[in-house]
Amino acid sequence: MHATASVDDLLDERSLSKLRWRCRRGLLENDLFIERFFARHAARLTVRQADALGQLMELSDNDLLDLLLGRKPPEGALDRDDVTQVLALLRAARFTPSPEESA
């Protein structure tokens, strides 16, 4: 991400590629959420959303899965509107079939 980018700007291709790499997880369940999220939202991902997703990637796999499944709410530094929005997008990817899956 460039220093001149606004938080509401779309993420550039290089930053998106780095974020995808950073989002690789050890638990298959987390990877499934994240893969579907990128399939649906990568083209519209903003710098702010990428930052929120990056914050979530700092968590352990089990803590991330608890958030994705709604077992616990975001707390502390993660209790922010942008993180909550990204979590909602990640969770929605779990329940809605992608265009490829529904064909």
C-alpha positions, 0 to 999 in steps of 0.5 A: 500500500502506498503512503498516499493511498486513502483508507477508502481507496481500492487495494492495488494488485500488488498489495492484494497479492501480498495480503492473500499470501499473508492470509494463508492459514494452518487450519483448513476451516479458516482457509475456506472462509478466507478463499471464499472471501477473496473470491467474492470481495477481492476486486472491491477490497479497500485499504481499510478492509485490508488493514482490518483483515491483516489485524485478524491474521495476527490471531492464532488459528483457533482464535480466528476460527472462534471469531469466524464461527461467532463463538466469541466477539472481537475484543480489545484492539479488534473491537473496531467497526472495520474489523466487524465489517470484515468479519461479517463479510468473511462469515457471509462467505461461509453460508452463501454459495459462490457463483461457481458452486451454484452453477 
